[in-house]
Amino acid sequence: MSERSAPHYCPYCGDEDLVPEEGAPVKGEGYPWACLSCARVFRVKYVGLRSASFSAEGAPTRPTEGNP
C-alpha cells in the first residue's frame, strides 16, 4: 500500500478538483493537496483508531473526547 492516498474532496469547499501540491511531505503530517476551486492547500493526517465501546442502542458506554 502506498503512503500517499488521495482525498476525495476538499474539506473546506467540498469540491473534488484536487491536485497534489508541490513540496515535500513533512514526516508525520502527510502530503499537501491543493484545491483548484477555492485555492486552499491542506494536508490530511491519519491519527489512529478510536477505541470506544458502544451499547446495544449505539451510544458510547463511556464519554468520548469533547463530551463531558
GROMACS elastic network, one bead per residue, 0.5 to 0.9 nm:
[ bonds ]
;  ai    aj funct       b0    kb
    1     4     6  0.86027   500
    2     5     6  0.68499   500
    3    30     6  0.85484   500
    4    30     6  0.77057   500
    4    31     6  0.72017   500
    6     9     6  0.89735   500
    6    18     6  0.85937   500
    6    19     6  0.87720   500
    6    20     6  0.83822   500
    6    33     6  0.84132   500
    6    44     6  0.89873   500
    7    10     6  0.74673   500
    7    11     6  0.89793   500
    7    16     6  0.86668   500
    7    18     6  0.79485   500
    7    33     6  0.82930   500
    7    44     6  0.75610   500
    8    14     6  0.89929   500
    8    15     6  0.86995   500
    8    16     6  0.61575   500
    8    17     6  0.88274   500
    8    18     6  0.79528   500
    9    12     6  0.87220   500
    9    13     6  0.82215   500
    9    14     6  0.53381   500
    9    15     6  0.54451   500
    9    17     6  0.73824   500
    9    18     6  0.71102   500
    9    35     6  0.85274   500
   10    13     6  0.57109   500
   10    15     6  0.54335   500
   10    16     6  0.63154   500
   10    17     6  0.78987   500
   10    18     6  0.71278   500
   10    33     6  0.88547   500
   10    34     6  0.84710   500
   10    35     6  0.63228   500
   10    37     6  0.88850   500
   10    38     6  0.87073   500
   10    40     6  0.85904   500
   10    42     6  0.85122   500
   11    14     6  0.57739   500
   11    15     6  0.83475   500
   11    42     6  0.85076   500
   12    15     6  0.83173   500
   12    38     6  0.80251   500
   12    40     6  0.80125   500
   13    35     6  0.86826   500
   13    37     6  0.78726   500
   13    38     6  0.67078   500
   15    18     6  0.78003   500
   15    35     6  0.75431   500
   15    36     6  0.85475   500
   15    37     6  0.66309   500
   15    38     6  0.82706   500
   16    35     6  0.78201   500
   16    36     6  0.88401   500
   16    37     6  0.84371   500
   17    34     6  0.85285   500
   17    35     6  0.59445   500
   17    36     6  0.57286   500
   17    37     6  0.65059   500
   18    21     6  0.89862   500
   18    33     6  0.66033   500
   18    34     6  0.56310   500
   18    36     6  0.61329   500
   18    37     6  0.82187   500
   19    33     6  0.58218   500
   19    34     6  0.53752   500
   19    35     6  0.66105   500
   19    36     6  0.74561   500
   20    23     6  0.88618   500
   20    31     6  0.76653   500
   20    32     6  0.63188   500
   20    34     6  0.60410   500
   20    35     6  0.88664   500
   21    24     6  0.89434   500
   21    31     6  0.78434   500
   21    32     6  0.52950   500
   21    34     6  0.53403   500
   21    35     6  0.89811   500
   21    41     6  0.73153   500
   21    42     6  0.88758   500
   22    32     6  0.74945   500
   22    33     6  0.84180   500
   22    34     6  0.89707   500
   23    31     6  0.80376   500
   23    32     6  0.72893   500
   24    31     6  0.70938   500
   24    32     6  0.81000   500
   25    28     6  0.83812   500
   25    29     6  0.71132   500
   25    30     6  0.55697   500
   25    32     6  0.68940   500
   26    29     6  0.53212   500
   26    30     6  0.60873   500
   26    31     6  0.70639   500
   26    32     6  0.89165   500
   27    30     6  0.67175   500
   27    31     6  0.89939   500
   28    45     6  0.75349   500
   28    46     6  0.87713   500
   29    32     6  0.88604   500
   29    43     6  0.69616   500
   29    44     6  0.73501   500
   29    45     6  0.55994   500
   29    46     6  0.83744   500
   30    43     6  0.59903   500
   30    44     6  0.61410   500
   30    45     6  0.56471   500
   30    46     6  0.82698   500
   31    42     6  0.83636   500
   31    43     6  0.57956   500
   31    44     6  0.72623   500
   31    45     6  0.85132   500
   32    41     6  0.64424   500
   32    42     6  0.54902   500
   32    44     6  0.77056   500
   33    40     6  0.83484   500
   33    41     6  0.54875   500
   33    42     6  0.54035   500
   33    43     6  0.60985   500
   33    44     6  0.82645   500
   34    37     6  0.89030   500
   34    38     6  0.87951   500
   34    39     6  0.66096   500
   34    40     6  0.58391   500
   34    42     6  0.65498   500
   34    43     6  0.89168   500
   35    38     6  0.58681   500
   35    39     6  0.52730   500
   35    40     6  0.55077   500
   35    41     6  0.63638   500
   35    42     6  0.82979   500
   36    39     6  0.52515   500
   36    40     6  0.76794   500
   37    40     6  0.82018   500
   46    49     6  0.89815   500
   52    60     6  0.65708   500
   52    61     6  0.75985   500
   52    62     6  0.71434   500
   52    63     6  0.84592   500
   52    64     6  0.72783   500
   53    59     6  0.85568   500
   53    60     6  0.58042   500
   53    61     6  0.57513   500
   53    62     6  0.70781   500
   54    57     6  0.77420   500
   54    58     6  0.55123   500
   54    59     6  0.54737   500
   54    61     6  0.54731   500
   54    62     6  0.81770   500
   55    58     6  0.52596   500
   55    59     6  0.55298   500
   55    60     6  0.61127   500
   55    61     6  0.58535   500
   56    59     6  0.75375   500
   57    60     6  0.87795   500
   58    61     6  0.89093   500
   59    62     6  0.87771   500
   60    63     6  0.66651   500
   60    64     6  0.74432   500
   63    66     6  0.82336   500
   63    67     6  0.59275   500
   63    68     6  0.66467   500
   64    67     6  0.57313   500
   64    68     6  0.81256   500
   65    68     6  0.81621   500
